[in-house]
Amino acid sequence: MTPRSPGRRLVLLGATGSIGTQTLEVLQRHPDVARVHGLAVGGGRPELAAAQVLESRPERLAISDPARAETVERAVLAACAGAGVRAPRIEAGPAAVVDLAGALGAEDVVLNAITGSVGLLPTLAALSSGARLALANKESLVVGGELVTAAAAEGQILPVDSEHTAIAQALAGVRHDQIDHLEVTASGGPFRGRTREQLRAVTPEQALAHPTWSMGRVITTNSATLVNKALEVIEACYQFALPEERVRVVVHPQSIVHSMVTLVDGSTIAQASPPDMRHAIGWALAHPEKLPGLATPLDFSAAQTWTFEPVDEETFPAIALARAAHREGGGAMAVYNAVNEEAVDAFFDGSLSFLGITALIEEVLALPDRPRVGRADGVEGLLALETWARDAARTLLAARES
């Protein structure tokens, strides 16, 4: 039985995304884990947001995109009136999301499932509040790793990512000095085994056809380019306090072994489960407890084969680019991430090829006038650097079109 936590509150950021919807599914099955205090949504799925409000009855709702706020508010108010329930307090704009993220206390949980570097400020607000941070927004650590780790108390951040949750579980009871290296697994995405020549004509529809996971547009495209795995390597460096050369990547197409830890004595501890994100979500929400029945367990009575192979870094250079940027520092990973977000948008609007995504990242990182920032520059410095990177990417894209 899971201990009751009637006083624990949850703020869910990115509620209408893949992780957000699965989080609410977990809470439906295990309502004693926490009660929903607030939801934050982007605004693109107003009917889903209204349904989530009826289901979870939050006290607050934050809509990050002011341009979509009126549509969402209208849907939510109509749904609440129709059901005869009290509507939540509704606020709009990025500042409303940050305020909601920092609204709880030490006994509560903030699950940050926002996609992109816009999740950094809510992450810092949640840490400042003292709440447990269940972190699905990997960009918080990729972009602001030093700031985030400096702001976090020991054990305050719990990863909501199949790979990092797996590592955290494998490390239970293991001293840090006993770690030799981590092995982060990758499915290889939809284009595993293809050559660069075969990737030249890849379409957005093909890039979205992930063989294992169901995710949003940006993360699915990042998985196809292996940018997502590159970000996970850097995330692991901060989450587990290791240099990038001790965070390795291995392709595991079955997505059953979610990651591994090799110890100094040569032994390796692996965490395995079916590919189902509810496991990682439940682990972070209820830690250190285990929620029963989160996912169907593996059936070892059936014959099966698990395979492992190296990453083809010549065809997929994203991981090597991220390693180099992380070693360089000076905000290079903030540039990497910002340019990638611009490049993915350009890929979908037809102004950039699939191979052009990582090529654009490399090109902007190599610009001689690229600014550098340090920890002393704070969040403002990182955000200014991101703006510079996005402008540089757009300038290069415009030059290609002219």
Number of C-alpha atoms within 10 A of each C-alpha: 7 12 11 12 15 11 12 18 21 24 29 29 33 27 25 27 20 14 27 24 17 18 22 21 14 20 18 13 13 18 16 16 25 20 20 23 23 28 30 30 27 26 24 16 15 22 17 19 26 20 16 19 25 19 12 17 20 22 15 18 28 30 29 23 16 16 12 17 22 15 15 25 24 13 19 25 18 14 19 18 12 9 10 10 13 14 21 21 12 19 20 23 16 19 15 17 28 23 16 24 32 21 19 25 17 14 13 22 28 33 31 29 26 28 19 17 21 16 25 26 21 25 29 22 21 32 26 18 17 21 27 25 27 26 24 26 26 27 26 28 27 29 30 26 23 15 18 21 19 12 17 19 14 8 9 19 21 22 27 28 23 25 24 24 21 26 25 19 17 18 20 8 8 13 9 12 8 12 18 17 19 25 22 25 26 26 23 27 23 20 22 16 12 12 13 13 9 11 14 12 12 14 14 17 9 13 19 21 16 18 14 15 15 15 15 14 15 18 18 21 27 23 24 24 26 25 26 20 23 21 24 27 29 26 24 24 21 19 21 15 11 17 16 20 12 16 21 16 21 19 20 21 20 20 24 18 23 25 27 27 24 19 19 12 9 8 9 16 17 16 18 16 17 16 17 18 20 20 24 23 29 24 22 25 26 18 12 8 14 16 20 12 11 19 15 11 10 11 10 7 6 6 6 8 5 10 12 14 13 12 21 15 12 10 18 22 19 24 24 14 20 26 19 13 20 22 13 12 13 18 25 27 28 28 29 28 23 25 29 24 19 19 26 24 16 19 20 17 10 12 15 19 20 23 19 17 24 23 18 22 24 20 14 20 21 10 10 7 8 16 15 15 18 14 15 9 12 13 18 11 17 22 21 14 22 23 16 17 26 22 15 20 25 17 11 14 17 11 9 10 8 5
